[in-house]
Protein backbone atom coordinates (compact mmCIF):
# COMPACT_ATOMS: atom_id res chain seq x y z
CA UNK A 1 0.00 0.00 0.00
CA UNK A 2 1.28 3.48 -0.85
CA UNK A 3 1.60 6.42 1.55
CA UNK A 4 -1.35 8.01 -0.20
CA UNK A 5 -3.57 4.96 0.16
CA UNK A 6 -2.56 4.33 3.77
CA UNK A 7 -3.22 7.83 4.98
CA UNK A 8 -6.29 8.44 2.87
CA UNK A 9 -7.78 5.59 4.90
CA UNK A 10 -6.59 7.17 8.14
CA UNK A 11 -8.12 10.53 7.21
CA UNK A 12 -11.42 8.98 6.12
CA UNK A 13 -11.73 7.21 9.47
CA UNK A 14 -10.92 10.33 11.51
CA UNK A 15 -7.49 9.19 12.65
CA UNK A 16 -6.01 12.54 11.64
CA UNK A 17 -7.60 14.13 14.70
CA UNK A 18 -6.44 11.23 16.84
CA UNK A 19 -2.86 11.77 15.70
CA UNK A 20 -3.18 15.46 16.48
CA UNK A 21 -4.30 14.74 20.04
CA UNK A 22 -1.41 12.33 20.68
CA UNK A 23 1.31 14.40 19.04
CA UNK A 24 0.33 17.66 20.70
CA UNK A 25 1.68 16.50 24.08
CA UNK A 26 5.26 17.03 22.89
CA UNK A 27 4.73 18.96 19.64
CA UNK A 28 3.64 22.09 21.51
CA UNK A 29 6.98 22.27 23.32
CA UNK A 30 8.97 21.90 20.10
CA UNK A 31 6.79 24.45 18.28
CA UNK A 32 7.37 26.94 21.10
CA UNK A 33 11.11 26.71 20.47
CA UNK A 34 10.89 27.56 16.79
CA UNK A 35 12.34 31.03 16.05
CA UNK A 36 9.36 31.99 13.90
CA UNK A 37 8.88 35.73 13.51
CA UNK A 38 5.85 37.65 12.28
CA UNK A 39 5.42 37.15 8.56
CA UNK A 40 7.74 34.15 8.22
CA UNK A 41 6.83 31.46 5.70
CA UNK A 42 6.53 27.96 7.19
CA UNK A 43 6.28 24.56 5.52
CA UNK A 44 4.55 21.85 7.55
CA UNK A 45 5.92 18.66 5.98
CA UNK A 46 3.55 15.73 6.45
CA UNK A 47 0.96 18.09 7.88
CA UNK A 48 -1.82 15.61 8.67
CA UNK A 49 -4.67 17.62 10.19
CA UNK A 50 -2.61 20.81 9.92
CA UNK A 51 -2.60 21.55 13.64
CA UNK A 52 1.06 22.68 13.75
CA UNK A 53 0.71 25.34 11.09
CA UNK A 54 -2.44 26.70 12.67
CA UNK A 55 -0.70 26.86 16.04
CA UNK A 56 2.22 28.84 14.57
CA UNK A 57 -0.22 31.31 13.05
CA UNK A 58 -1.99 31.77 16.37
CA UNK A 59 1.00 31.89 18.71
CA UNK A 60 3.80 33.42 16.61
CA UNK A 61 1.91 35.33 13.90
CA UNK A 62 3.63 33.35 11.17
CA UNK A 63 2.92 34.61 7.68
CA UNK A 64 2.09 32.09 5.00
CA UNK A 65 1.70 28.45 6.12
CA UNK A 66 2.00 25.66 3.59
CA UNK A 67 0.89 22.21 4.71
CA UNK A 68 2.13 19.40 2.47
CA UNK A 69 0.95 15.83 2.73
CA UNK A 70 1.03 12.79 0.48
CA UNK A 71 -2.63 12.08 1.22
CA UNK A 72 -5.33 14.08 -0.61
CA UNK A 73 -7.83 13.17 2.11
CA UNK A 74 -5.53 14.52 4.82
CA UNK A 75 -5.16 17.86 3.02
CA UNK A 76 -8.89 18.00 2.34
CA UNK A 77 -9.66 17.46 6.01
CA UNK A 78 -7.00 19.98 7.09
CA UNK A 79 -8.44 22.64 4.81
CA UNK A 80 -11.82 22.08 6.41
CA UNK A 81 -10.44 22.76 9.88
CA UNK A 82 -9.55 26.40 9.17
CA UNK A 83 -10.89 29.45 7.36
CA UNK A 84 -7.55 31.30 7.58
CA UNK A 85 -6.64 32.48 4.07
CA UNK A 86 -2.94 32.50 5.00
CA UNK A 87 -2.98 28.73 5.53
CA UNK A 88 -3.00 26.47 2.48
CA UNK A 89 -2.57 22.76 1.81
CA UNK A 90 -1.03 20.89 -1.08
CA UNK A 91 -0.70 17.23 -2.01
CA UNK A 92 2.96 16.54 -2.66
CA UNK A 93 5.91 14.21 -2.42
CA UNK A 94 8.70 14.55 0.13
CA UNK A 95 11.24 13.88 -2.60
CA UNK A 96 10.20 16.78 -4.83
CA UNK A 97 9.01 19.75 -2.81
CA UNK A 98 6.91 22.12 -4.98
CA UNK A 99 8.62 25.27 -3.71
CA UNK A 100 11.29 27.53 -5.13
CA UNK A 101 14.85 27.50 -3.84
CA UNK A 102 15.37 29.80 -0.82
CA UNK A 103 11.62 30.41 -0.44
CA UNK A 104 10.84 28.97 3.03
CA UNK A 105 11.87 30.39 6.41
CA UNK A 106 11.14 27.31 8.53
CA UNK A 107 10.21 23.67 8.02
CA UNK A 108 8.32 21.66 10.61
CA UNK A 109 7.81 17.89 10.48
CA UNK A 110 6.21 15.80 13.21
CA UNK A 111 5.90 12.02 13.01
CA UNK A 112 6.17 12.09 9.22
CA UNK A 113 9.81 12.25 8.14
CA UNK A 114 10.37 8.50 8.51
CA UNK A 115 7.79 7.85 5.77
CA UNK A 116 10.02 9.50 3.15
CA UNK A 117 10.96 7.06 0.39
CA UNK A 118 14.47 8.55 0.28
CA UNK A 119 15.05 10.44 3.55
CA UNK A 120 18.51 11.66 2.50
CA UNK A 121 17.06 13.27 -0.62
CA UNK A 122 14.19 14.73 1.42
CA UNK A 123 16.73 16.51 3.61
CA UNK A 124 18.47 17.81 0.49
CA UNK A 125 15.13 19.16 -0.71
CA UNK A 126 14.53 20.80 2.67
CA UNK A 127 17.97 22.41 2.50
CA UNK A 128 17.20 23.63 -1.01
CA UNK A 129 13.93 25.38 -0.18
CA UNK A 130 15.16 26.93 3.08
CA UNK A 131 16.42 30.48 3.03
CA UNK A 132 19.89 31.09 4.53
CA UNK A 133 19.50 30.92 8.30
CA UNK A 134 16.22 29.06 7.99
CA UNK A 135 15.48 26.17 10.32
CA UNK A 136 14.05 22.67 10.13
CA UNK A 137 12.49 21.11 13.23
CA UNK A 138 12.16 17.35 12.77
CA UNK A 139 10.27 15.51 15.54
CA UNK A 140 9.87 11.72 15.64
CA UNK A 141 8.79 9.13 18.18
CA UNK A 142 9.92 6.26 15.95
CA UNK A 143 13.71 6.02 16.26
CA UNK A 144 16.32 3.42 17.15
CA UNK A 145 16.93 4.30 20.80
CA UNK A 146 13.21 4.20 21.54
CA UNK A 147 12.95 0.42 21.67
CA UNK A 148 9.27 0.69 22.54
CA UNK A 149 8.52 2.09 19.08
CA UNK A 150 10.14 -0.67 17.03
CA UNK A 151 6.97 -2.76 16.75
CA UNK A 152 5.09 0.09 15.03
CA UNK A 153 6.33 -1.04 11.62
CA UNK A 154 4.30 -4.22 12.04
CA UNK A 155 1.04 -2.27 12.12
CA UNK A 156 1.56 -0.15 9.01
CA UNK A 157 2.12 -1.21 5.41
CA UNK A 158 4.33 1.77 4.47
CA UNK A 159 8.06 1.17 4.92
CA UNK A 160 9.46 3.35 7.73
CA UNK A 161 13.03 4.57 8.26
CA UNK A 162 14.34 3.96 11.78
CA UNK A 163 17.49 5.99 12.41
CA UNK A 164 19.35 6.51 15.66
CA UNK A 165 20.33 9.93 17.02
CA UNK A 166 23.75 9.90 15.37
CA UNK A 167 22.28 8.95 11.99
CA UNK A 168 19.90 11.91 12.14
CA UNK A 169 22.76 14.29 12.86
CA UNK A 170 24.94 12.79 10.15
CA UNK A 171 22.17 12.90 7.55
CA UNK A 172 21.38 16.53 8.34
CA UNK A 173 25.03 17.45 7.89
CA UNK A 174 25.35 15.47 4.67
CA UNK A 175 22.43 17.45 3.29
CA UNK A 176 24.27 20.69 4.05
CA UNK A 177 22.42 21.60 7.24
CA UNK A 178 24.09 22.62 10.48
CA UNK A 179 22.81 20.63 13.47
CA UNK A 180 21.87 23.24 16.03
CA UNK A 181 20.16 21.02 18.58
CA UNK A 182 19.07 17.48 19.33
CA UNK A 183 16.92 16.69 22.31
CA UNK A 184 14.47 14.19 23.77
CA UNK A 185 11.16 15.80 24.72
CA UNK A 186 9.41 13.80 27.45
CA UNK A 187 5.67 13.32 27.43
CA UNK A 188 4.46 14.39 30.87
CA UNK A 189 0.76 14.33 29.99
CA UNK A 190 0.37 10.58 29.66
CA UNK A 191 -0.58 9.31 33.11
CA UNK A 192 1.64 6.53 34.45
CA UNK A 193 -0.41 4.19 36.72
CA UNK A 194 1.04 2.88 39.99
CA UNK A 195 3.12 -0.30 39.94
CA UNK A 196 0.22 -2.29 41.41
CA UNK A 197 -1.81 -1.84 38.19
CA UNK A 198 0.75 -3.52 35.92
CA UNK A 199 0.75 -5.37 33.64
CA UNK A 200 -1.80 -3.39 31.60
CA UNK A 201 -3.24 -4.13 28.16
CA UNK A 202 -0.30 -2.32 26.56
CA UNK A 203 2.55 -2.49 29.07
CA UNK A 204 4.17 -5.36 30.92
CA UNK A 205 5.95 -3.15 33.46
CA UNK A 206 5.69 0.36 34.79
CA UNK A 207 9.40 0.87 34.06
CA UNK A 208 8.83 0.25 30.36
CA UNK A 209 6.04 2.83 30.27
CA UNK A 210 8.22 5.31 32.13
CA UNK A 211 11.02 4.80 29.61
CA UNK A 212 8.68 5.29 26.65
CA UNK A 213 7.08 8.52 27.79
CA UNK A 214 9.41 10.13 30.30
CA UNK A 215 12.87 9.12 29.03
CA UNK A 216 12.60 8.55 25.28
CA UNK A 217 9.57 10.66 24.37
CA UNK A 218 9.94 12.57 21.11
CA UNK A 219 13.31 12.95 19.40
CA UNK A 220 13.78 16.50 18.12
CA UNK A 221 16.57 17.31 15.68
CA UNK A 222 17.02 20.94 14.62
CA UNK A 223 18.90 21.93 11.49
CA UNK A 224 19.89 25.36 10.22
CA UNK A 225 20.52 26.27 6.59
CA UNK A 226 23.92 27.99 6.06
C-alpha positions in Angstrom: 0.0 0.0 0.0 1.3 3.5 -0.9 1.6 6.4 1.6 -1.3 8.0 -0.2 -3.6 5.0 0.2 -2.6 4.3 3.8 -3.2 7.8 5.0 -6.3 8.4 2.9 -7.8 5.6 4.9 -6.6 7.2 8.1 -8.1 10.5 7.2 -11.4 9.0 6.1 -11.7 7.2 9.5 -10.9 10.3 11.5 -7.5 9.2 12.7 -6.0 12.5 11.6 -7.6 14.1 14.7 -6.4 11.2 16.8 -2.9 11.8 15.7 -3.2 15.5 16.5 -4.3 14.7 20.0 -1.4 12.3 20.7 1.3 14.4 19.0 0.3 17.7 20.7 1.7 16.5 24.1 5.3 17.0 22.9 4.7 19.0 19.6 3.6 22.1 21.5 7.0 22.3 23.3 9.0 21.9 20.1 6.8 24.4 18.3 7.4 26.9 21.1 11.1 26.7 20.5 10.9 27.6 16.8 12.3 31.0 16.0 9.4 32.0 13.9 8.9 35.7 13.5 5.9 37.7 12.3 5.4 37.2 8.6 7.7 34.1 8.2 6.8 31.5 5.7 6.5 28.0 7.2 6.3 24.6 5.5 4.6 21.8 7.6 5.9 18.7 6.0 3.6 15.7 6.5 1.0 18.1 7.9 -1.8 15.6 8.7 -4.7 17.6 10.2 -2.6 20.8 9.9 -2.6 21.6 13.6 1.1 22.7 13.8 0.7 25.3 11.1 -2.4 26.7 12.7 -0.7 26.9 16.0 2.2 28.8 14.6 -0.2 31.3 13.0 -2.0 31.8 16.4 1.0 31.9 18.7 3.8 33.4 16.6 1.9 35.3 13.9 3.6 33.3 11.2 2.9 34.6 7.7 2.1 32.1 5.0 1.7 28.5 6.1 2.0 25.7 3.6 0.9 22.2 4.7 2.1 19.4 2.5 1.0 15.8 2.7 1.0 12.8 0.5 -2.6 12.1 1.2 -5.3 14.1 -0.6 -7.8 13.2 2.1 -5.5 14.5 4.8 -5.2 17.9 3.0 -8.9 18.0 2.3 -9.7 17.5 6.0 -7.0 20.0 7.1 -8.4 22.6 4.8 -11.8 22.1 6.4 -10.4 22.8 9.9 -9.6 26.4 9.2 -10.9 29.5 7.4 -7.6 31.3 7.6 -6.6 32.5 4.1 -2.9 32.5 5.0 -3.0 28.7 5.5 -3.0 26.5 2.5 -2.6 22.8 1.8 -1.0 20.9 -1.1 -0.7 17.2 -2.0 3.0 16.5 -2.7 5.9 14.2 -2.4 8.7 14.5 0.1 11.2 13.9 -2.6 10.2 16.8 -4.8 9.0 19.8 -2.8 6.9 22.1 -5.0 8.6 25.3 -3.7 11.3 27.5 -5.1 14.9 27.5 -3.8 15.4 29.8 -0.8 11.6 30.4 -0.4 10.8 29.0 3.0 11.9 30.4 6.4 11.1 27.3 8.5 10.2 23.7 8.0 8.3 21.7 10.6 7.8 17.9 10.5 6.2 15.8 13.2 5.9 12.0 13.0 6.2 12.1 9.2 9.8 12.3 8.1 10.4 8.5 8.5 7.8 7.9 5.8 10.0 9.5 3.2 11.0 7.1 0.4 14.5 8.5 0.3 15.0 10.4 3.5 18.5 11.7 2.5 17.1 13.3 -0.6 14.2 14.7 1.4 16.7 16.5 3.6 18.5 17.8 0.5 15.1 19.2 -0.7 14.5 20.8 2.7 18.0 22.4 2.5 17.2 23.6 -1.0 13.9 25.4 -0.2 15.2 26.9 3.1 16.4 30.5 3.0 19.9 31.1 4.5 19.5 30.9 8.3 16.2 29.1 8.0 15.5 26.2 10.3 14.0 22.7 10.1 12.5 21.1 13.2 12.2 17.3 12.8 10.3 15.5 15.5 9.9 11.7 15.6 8.8 9.1 18.2 9.9 6.3 15.9 13.7 6.0 16.3 16.3 3.4 17.1 16.9 4.3 20.8 13.2 4.2 21.5 12.9 0.4 21.7 9.3 0.7 22.5 8.5 2.1 19.1 10.1 -0.7 17.0 7.0 -2.8 16.7 5.1 0.1 15.0 6.3 -1.0 11.6 4.3 -4.2 12.0 1.0 -2.3 12.1 1.6 -0.2 9.0 2.1 -1.2 5.4 4.3 1.8 4.5 8.1 1.2 4.9 9.5 3.4 7.7 13.0 4.6 8.3 14.3 4.0 11.8 17.5 6.0 12.4 19.4 6.5 15.7 20.3 9.9 17.0 23.7 9.9 15.4 22.3 9.0 12.0 19.9 11.9 12.1 22.8 14.3 12.9 24.9 12.8 10.1 22.2 12.9 7.6 21.4 16.5 8.3 25.0 17.5 7.9 25.4 15.5 4.7 22.4 17.5 3.3 24.3 20.7 4.1 22.4 21.6 7.2 24.1 22.6 10.5 22.8 20.6 13.5 21.9 23.2 16.0 20.2 21.0 18.6 19.1 17.5 19.3 16.9 16.7 22.3 14.5 14.2 23.8 11.2 15.8 24.7 9.4 13.8 27.5 5.7 13.3 27.4 4.5 14.4 30.9 0.8 14.3 30.0 0.4 10.6 29.7 -0.6 9.3 33.1 1.6 6.5 34.5 -0.4 4.2 36.7 1.0 2.9 40.0 3.1 -0.3 39.9 0.2 -2.3 41.4 -1.8 -1.8 38.2 0.7 -3.5 35.9 0.7 -5.4 33.6 -1.8 -3.4 31.6 -3.2 -4.1 28.2 -0.3 -2.3 26.6 2.6 -2.5 29.1 4.2 -5.4 30.9 5.9 -3.2 33.5 5.7 0.4 34.8 9.4 0.9 34.1 8.8 0.2 30.4 6.0 2.8 30.3 8.2 5.3 32.1 11.0 4.8 29.6 8.7 5.3 26.7 7.1 8.5 27.8 9.4 10.1 30.3 12.9 9.1 29.0 12.6 8.6 25.3 9.6 10.7 24.4 9.9 12.6 21.1 13.3 13.0 19.4 13.8 16.5 18.1 16.6 17.3 15.7 17.0 20.9 14.6 18.9 21.9 11.5 19.9 25.4 10.2 20.5 26.3 6.6 23.9 28.0 6.1 
